[in-house]
Amino acid sequence: MQSLEEKPVSLGPWGGSGGYSWDDGVYSTIRQLVIVHEEGIDSIQIEYDKGGNSVWSLKHGGSGGHKIDTVSFSLPLTYLVEGSNIK
């Protein structure tokens, strides 16, 4: 029997109309999220950890928004789940 750590699970795609689905691949953890927004989230970019090295995703989303928030994790974030739960 395989554990979830050995086999990635894909959910989605989620989002509004006119977008596209994306898959950044498999990394060991998430180091931080960069969120660009105004009234709603316009785009995100993710810094992953792969074997101790930093790997940045492409920017996912639009080109609007003037406010930027960065969420860093003191403990490695191993996965995101739908809704407000972050594990």
DRENTORKOL-3810 file (N, C-alpha, C; in nm, 4 decimals):
REM DRENTORKOL-3810
@n.u->0.0832; n.v->-0.1175; n.w->0.0000; ca.u->0.0000; ca.v->0.0000; ca.w->0.0000; c.u->0.0882; c.v->0.1245; c.w->0.0000
@n.u->0.0638; n.v->0.2184; n.w->-0.0931; ca.u->0.1420; ca.v->0.3409; ca.w->-0.1020; c.u->0.0862; c.v->0.4470; c.w->-0.0085
@n.u->0.1757; n.v->0.5256; n.w->0.0516; ca.u->0.1310; ca.v->0.6388; ca.w->0.1326; c.u->0.1094; c.v->0.7591; c.w->0.0418
@n.u->0.0385; n.v->0.8623; n.w->0.0912; ca.u->0.0147; ca.v->0.9829; ca.w->0.0123; c.u->0.1438; c.v->1.0562; c.w->-0.0199
@n.u->0.2469; n.v->1.0418; n.w->0.0643; ca.u->0.3742; ca.v->1.1078; ca.w->0.0373; c.u->0.4407; c.v->1.0519; c.w->-0.0871
@n.u->0.4100; n.v->0.9297; n.w->-0.1233; ca.u->0.4711; ca.v->0.8664; ca.w->-0.2392; c.u->0.3937; c.v->0.8930; c.w->-0.3674
@n.u->0.2664; n.v->0.9329; n.w->-0.3557; ca.u->0.1835; ca.v->0.9515; ca.w->-0.4737; c.u->0.1102; c.v->1.0848; c.w->-0.4632
@n.u->0.1457; n.v->1.1838; n.w->-0.5490; ca.u->0.0770; ca.v->1.3129; ca.w->-0.5435; c.u->-0.0704; c.v->1.2995; c.w->-0.5799
@n.u->-0.1511; n.v->1.3835; n.w->-0.5197; ca.u->-0.2940; ca.v->1.3853; ca.w->-0.5469; c.u->-0.3276; c.v->1.5203; c.w->-0.6089
@n.u->-0.3958; n.v->1.5194; n.w->-0.7231; ca.u->-0.4310; ca.v->1.6428; ca.w->-0.7921; c.u->-0.5770; c.v->1.6766; c.w->-0.7667
@n.u->-0.6037; n.v->1.8029; n.w->-0.7340; ca.u->-0.7393; ca.v->1.8518; ca.w->-0.7137; c.u->-0.7630; c.v->1.9687; c.w->-0.8076
@n.u->-0.8879; n.v->1.9931; n.w->-0.8418; ca.u->-0.9182; ca.v->2.1117; ca.w->-0.9218; c.u->-0.9382; c.v->2.0766; c.w->-1.0676
@n.u->-0.9259; n.v->2.1678; n.w->-1.1597; ca.u->-0.8833; ca.v->2.3062; ca.w->-1.1391; c.u->-0.9906; c.v->2.3917; c.w->-1.0729
@n.u->-0.9468; n.v->2.5027; n.w->-1.0100; ca.u->-1.0345; ca.v->2.5975; ca.w->-0.9444; c.u->-1.0107; c.v->2.7351; c.w->-1.0040
@n.u->-1.1012; n.v->2.8284; n.w->-0.9794; ca.u->-1.0792; ca.v->2.9654; ca.w->-1.0247; c.u->-1.1943; c.v->3.0168; c.w->-1.1076
@n.u->-1.1752; n.v->3.1353; n.w->-1.1600; ca.u->-1.2792; ca.v->3.2025; ca.w->-1.2374; c.u->-1.2749; c.v->3.1664; c.w->-1.3840
@n.u->-1.3619; n.v->3.2315; n.w->-1.4591; ca.u->-1.3692; ca.v->3.2051; ca.w->-1.6029; c.u->-1.2498; c.v->3.2687; c.w->-1.6730
@n.u->-1.2111; n.v->3.2126; n.w->-1.7847; ca.u->-1.1016; ca.v->3.2665; ca.w->-1.8638; c.u->-0.9645; c.v->3.2232; c.w->-1.8178
@n.u->-0.9556; n.v->3.1465; n.w->-1.7136; ca.u->-0.8254; ca.v->3.1019; ca.w->-1.6630; c.u->-0.7835; c.v->2.9706; c.w->-1.7249
@n.u->-0.6783; n.v->2.9160; n.w->-1.6723; ca.u->-0.6280; ca.v->2.7877; ca.w->-1.7187; c.u->-0.5757; c.v->2.7093; c.w->-1.5990
@n.u->-0.5752; n.v->2.5804; n.w->-1.6099; ca.u->-0.5230; ca.v->2.4980; ca.w->-1.5012; c.u->-0.3704; c.v->2.4958; c.w->-1.5115
@n.u->-0.3047; n.v->2.4723; n.w->-1.3985; ca.u->-0.1591; ca.v->2.4654; ca.w->-1.3952; c.u->-0.1155; c.v->2.3617; c.w->-1.2941
@n.u->0.0028; n.v->2.3116; n.w->-1.3139; ca.u->0.0605; ca.v->2.2112; ca.w->-1.2254; c.u->0.2097; c.v->2.2401; c.w->-1.2163
@n.u->0.2556; n.v->2.2790; n.w->-1.0987; ca.u->0.3967; ca.v->2.3120; ca.w->-1.0799; c.u->0.4840; c.v->2.1892; c.w->-1.0610
@n.u->0.4251; n.v->2.0726; n.w->-1.0511; ca.u->0.5036; ca.v->1.9522; ca.w->-1.0293; c.u->0.5071; c.v->1.9141; c.w->-0.8823
@n.u->0.6005; n.v->1.8296; n.w->-0.8453; ca.u->0.6092; ca.v->1.7769; ca.w->-0.7094; c.u->0.7351; c.v->1.8305; c.w->-0.6418
@n.u->0.7155; n.v->1.8876; n.w->-0.5240; ca.u->0.8255; ca.v->1.9407; ca.w->-0.4438; c.u->0.8086; c.v->1.8906; c.w->-0.3014
@n.u->0.9146; n.v->1.8978; n.w->-0.2227; ca.u->0.9063; ca.v->1.8441; ca.w->-0.0872; c.u->0.8236; c.v->1.9326; c.w->0.0047
@n.u->0.8336; n.v->2.0664; n.w->-0.0077; ca.u->0.7559; ca.v->2.1565; ca.w->0.0774; c.u->0.7337; c.v->2.2901; c.w->0.0064
@n.u->0.6476; n.v->2.3713; n.w->0.0656; ca.u->0.6257; ca.v->2.5085; ca.w->0.0216; c.u->0.6919; c.v->2.5992; c.w->0.1243
@n.u->0.7793; n.v->2.6903; n.w->0.0791; ca.u->0.8466; ca.v->2.7841; ca.w->0.1685; c.u->0.7658; c.v->2.9120; c.w->0.1899
@n.u->0.7099; n.v->2.9672; n.w->0.0797; ca.u->0.6318; ca.v->3.0889; ca.w->0.0937; c.u->0.5393; c.v->3.1095; c.w->-0.0260
@n.u->0.4379; n.v->3.1932; n.w->-0.0040; ca.u->0.3423; ca.v->3.2330; ca.w->-0.1074; c.u->0.3517; c.v->3.3841; c.w->-0.1237
@n.u->0.3500; n.v->3.4307; n.w->-0.2478; ca.u->0.3421; ca.v->3.5733; ca.w->-0.2770; c.u->0.2053; c.v->3.5959; c.w->-0.3411
@n.u->0.1239; n.v->3.6800; n.w->-0.2778; ca.u->-0.0140; ca.v->3.7023; ca.w->-0.3213; c.u->-0.0271; c.v->3.8475; c.w->-0.3668
@n.u->-0.0662; n.v->3.8688; n.w->-0.4922; ca.u->-0.0901; ca.v->4.0025; ca.w->-0.5465; c.u->-0.2412; c.v->4.0205; c.w->-0.5534
@n.u->-0.2893; n.v->4.1354; n.w->-0.4997; ca.u->-0.4344; ca.v->4.1524; ca.w->-0.4893; c.u->-0.4735; c.v->4.2986; c.w->-0.4901
@n.u->-0.6007; n.v->4.3232; n.w->-0.5052; ca.u->-0.6694; ca.v->4.4509; ca.w->-0.4816; c.u->-0.7926; c.v->4.4147; c.w->-0.4007
@n.u->-0.9093; n.v->4.4087; n.w->-0.4676; ca.u->-1.0325; ca.v->4.3671; ca.w->-0.3991; c.u->-1.0403; c.v->4.2155; c.w->-0.3866
@n.u->-0.9716; n.v->4.1451; n.w->-0.4725; ca.u->-0.9628; ca.v->3.9992; ca.w->-0.4691; c.u->-0.8218; c.v->3.9581; c.w->-0.5082
@n.u->-0.7929; n.v->3.8304; n.w->-0.5000; ca.u->-0.6599; ca.v->3.7804; ca.w->-0.5371; c.u->-0.6468; c.v->3.7843; c.w->-0.6885
@n.u->-0.5406; n.v->3.8473; n.w->-0.7369; ca.u->-0.5155; ca.v->3.8562; ca.w->-0.8797; c.u->-0.4170; c.v->3.7495; c.w->-0.9264
@n.u->-0.3137; n.v->3.7247; n.w->-0.8465; ca.u->-0.2166; ca.v->3.6218; ca.w->-0.8838; c.u->-0.1450; c.v->3.5703; c.w->-0.7595
@n.u->-0.0841; n.v->3.4531; n.w->-0.7759; ca.u->0.0014; ca.v->3.3972; ca.w->-0.6712; c.u->0.1293; c.v->3.3457; c.w->-0.7353
@n.u->0.2342; n.v->3.3427; n.w->-0.6551; ca.u->0.3584; ca.v->3.2790; ca.w->-0.6944; c.u->0.4079; c.v->3.2028; c.w->-0.5728
@n.u->0.4644; n.v->3.0869; n.w->-0.5954; ca.u->0.4984; ca.v->2.9958; ca.w->-0.4867; c.u->0.6484; c.v->2.9659; c.w->-0.4887
@n.u->0.7088; n.v->2.9733; n.w->-0.3706; ca.u->0.8477; ca.v->2.9289; ca.w->-0.3559; c.u->0.8448; c.v->2.7905; c.w->-0.2937
@n.u->0.8986; n.v->2.6934; n.w->-0.3660; ca.u->0.9030; ca.v->2.5555; ca.w->-0.3203; c.u->1.0429; c.v->2.5224; c.w->-0.2690
@n.u->1.0524; n.v->2.4103; n.w->-0.2001; ca.u->1.1803; ca.v->2.3536; ca.w->-0.1605; c.u->1.1945; c.v->2.2204; c.w->-0.2328
@n.u->1.3078; n.v->2.2025; n.w->-0.2971; ca.u->1.3362; ca.v->2.0745; ca.w->-0.3629; c.u->1.4768; c.v->2.0332; c.w->-0.3245
@n.u->1.4847; n.v->1.9396; n.w->-0.2313; ca.u->1.6149; ca.v->1.8901; ca.w->-0.1863; c.u->1.7015; c.v->1.9974; c.w->-0.1230
@n.u->1.6393; n.v->2.0926; n.w->-0.0523; ca.u->1.7133; ca.v->2.1993; ca.w->0.0125; c.u->1.7373; c.v->2.3217; c.w->-0.0747
@n.u->1.6944; n.v->2.3169; n.w->-0.2011; ca.u->1.7106; ca.v->2.4295; ca.w->-0.2930; c.u->1.5781; c.v->2.5011; c.w->-0.3145
@n.u->1.5844; n.v->2.6337; n.w->-0.3295; ca.u->1.4667; ca.v->2.7154; ca.w->-0.3563; c.u->1.4306; c.v->2.7069; c.w->-0.5039
@n.u->1.3014; n.v->2.6822; n.w->-0.5319; ca.u->1.2510; ca.v->2.6779; ca.w->-0.6693; c.u->1.1237; c.v->2.7625; c.w->-0.6741
@n.u->1.1206; n.v->2.8655; n.w->-0.7603; ca.u->1.0034; ca.v->2.9525; ca.w->-0.7738; c.u->0.9162; c.v->2.9067; c.w->-0.8892
@n.u->0.7855; n.v->2.9099; n.w->-0.8669; ca.u->0.6905; ca.v->2.8810; ca.w->-0.9733; c.u->0.6807; c.v->3.0013; c.w->-1.0658
@n.u->0.6152; n.v->2.9823; n.w->-1.1773; ca.u->0.5729; ca.v->3.0945; ca.w->-1.2595; c.u->0.4651; c.v->3.1691; c.w->-1.1814
@n.u->0.4369; n.v->3.2924; n.w->-1.2192; ca.u->0.3264; ca.v->3.3655; ca.w->-1.1580; c.u->0.1972; c.v->3.3094; c.w->-1.2164
@n.u->0.1045; n.v->3.2698; n.w->-1.1301; ca.u->-0.0231; ca.v->3.2134; ca.w->-1.1730; c.u->-0.1316; c.v->3.3182; c.w->-1.1518
@n.u->-0.1964; n.v->3.3605; n.w->-1.2596; ca.u->-0.3039; ca.v->3.4572; ca.w->-1.2500; c.u->-0.2821; c.v->3.5748; c.w->-1.3412
@n.u->-0.3502; n.v->3.6849; n.w->-1.3086; ca.u->-0.3479; ca.v->3.8037; ca.w->-1.3925; c.u->-0.2332; c.v->3.8977; c.w->-1.3613
@n.u->-0.2364; n.v->4.0137; n.w->-1.4303; ca.u->-0.1298; ca.v->4.1125; ca.w->-1.4150; c.u->-0.1754; c.v->4.2350; c.w->-1.3355
@n.u->-0.2966; n.v->4.2334; n.w->-1.2835; ca.u->-0.3468; ca.v->4.3458; ca.w->-1.2051; c.u->-0.3047; c.v->4.3354; c.w->-1.0597
@n.u->-0.3625; n.v->4.4216; n.w->-0.9798; ca.u->-0.3326; ca.v->4.4216; ca.w->-0.8371; c.u->-0.2083; c.v->4.5012; c.w->-0.8057
@n.u->-0.2168; n.v->4.5828; n.w->-0.7007; ca.u->-0.1030; ca.v->4.6643; ca.w->-0.6610; c.u->-0.0554; c.v->4.6346; c.w->-0.5197
@n.u->-0.1315; n.v->4.5545; n.w->-0.4477; ca.u->-0.0933; ca.v->4.5177; ca.w->-0.3115; c.u->-0.0289; c.v->4.3804; c.w->-0.3151
@n.u->0.0817; n.v->4.3664; n.w->-0.2430; ca.u->0.1541; ca.v->4.2390; ca.w->-0.2411; c.u->0.1715; c.v->4.1947; c.w->-0.0967
@n.u->0.1287; n.v->4.0733; n.w->-0.0683; ca.u->0.1495; ca.v->4.0125; ca.w->0.0629; c.u->0.2299; c.v->3.8856; c.w->0.0442
@n.u->0.3239; n.v->3.8642; n.w->0.1352; ca.u->0.4055; ca.v->3.7436; ca.w->0.1346; c.u->0.3761; c.v->3.6652; c.w->0.2607
@n.u->0.3485; n.v->3.5378; n.w->0.2434; ca.u->0.3232; ca.v->3.4484; ca.w->0.3561; c.u->0.4386; c.v->3.3494; c.w->0.3613
@n.u->0.5199; n.v->3.3599; n.w->0.4657; ca.u->0.6320; ca.v->3.2676; ca.w->0.4844; c.u->0.5957; c.v->3.1677; c.w->0.5926
@n.u->0.6503; n.v->3.0497; n.w->0.5829; ca.u->0.6191; ca.v->2.9432; ca.w->0.6766; c.u->0.7425; c.v->2.9082; c.w->0.7567
@n.u->0.7328; n.v->2.9190; n.w->0.8908; ca.u->0.8467; ca.v->2.8846; ca.w->0.9754; c.u->0.8697; c.v->2.7339; c.w->0.9774
@n.u->0.7627; n.v->2.6589; n.w->0.9636; ca.u->0.7728; ca.v->2.5143; ca.w->0.9456; c.u->0.7350; c.v->2.4840; c.w->0.8025
@n.u->0.7971; n.v->2.3880; n.w->0.7389; ca.u->0.7643; ca.v->2.3587; ca.w->0.5990; c.u->0.6170; c.v->2.3224; c.w->0.5819
@n.u->0.5544; n.v->2.3821; n.w->0.4830; ca.u->0.4158; ca.v->2.3513; ca.w->0.4486; c.u->0.4182; c.v->2.2398; c.w->0.3465
@n.u->0.3551; n.v->2.1287; n.w->0.3787; ca.u->0.3645; ca.v->2.0138; ca.w->0.2898; c.u->0.2509; c.v->2.0059; c.w->0.1891
@n.u->0.1347; n.v->2.0612; n.w->0.2207; ca.u->0.0276; ca.v->2.0626; ca.w->0.1222; c.u->-0.0805; c.v->2.1619; c.w->0.1608
@n.u->-0.1535; n.v->2.2070; n.w->0.0606; ca.u->-0.2674; ca.v->2.2960; ca.w->0.0806; c.u->-0.3943; c.v->2.2170; c.w->0.0541
@n.u->-0.4992; n.v->2.2462; n.w->0.1280; ca.u->-0.6268; ca.v->2.1820; ca.w->0.1055; c.u->-0.7317; c.v->2.2875; c.w->0.0789
@n.u->-0.8407; n.v->2.2493; n.w->0.0140; ca.u->-0.9490; ca.v->2.3400; ca.w->-0.0183; c.u->-1.0037; c.v->2.4072; c.w->0.1066
@n.u->-1.0445; n.v->2.5326; n.w->0.0939; ca.u->-1.1043; ca.v->2.6049; ca.w->0.2043; c.u->-0.9986; c.v->2.6748; c.w->0.2875
@n.u->-1.0298; n.v->2.6973; n.w->0.4125; ca.u->-0.9399; ca.v->2.7753; ca.w->0.4968; c.u->-0.8408; c.v->2.6889; c.w->0.5742
@n.u->-0.8427; n.v->2.5588; n.w->0.5537; ca.u->-0.7517; ca.v->2.4707; ca.w->0.6280; c.u->-0.6178; c.v->2.4621; c.w->0.5591
@n.u->-0.5115; n.v->2.4952; n.w->0.6296; ca.u->-0.3749; ca.v->2.4772; ca.w->0.5793; c.u->-0.3072; c.v->2.3772; c.w->0.6697
@n.u->-0.2512; n.v->2.2741; n.w->0.6115; ca.u->-0.1863; ca.v->2.1696; ca.w->0.6906; c.u->-0.0401; c.v->2.1613; c.w->0.6563
END
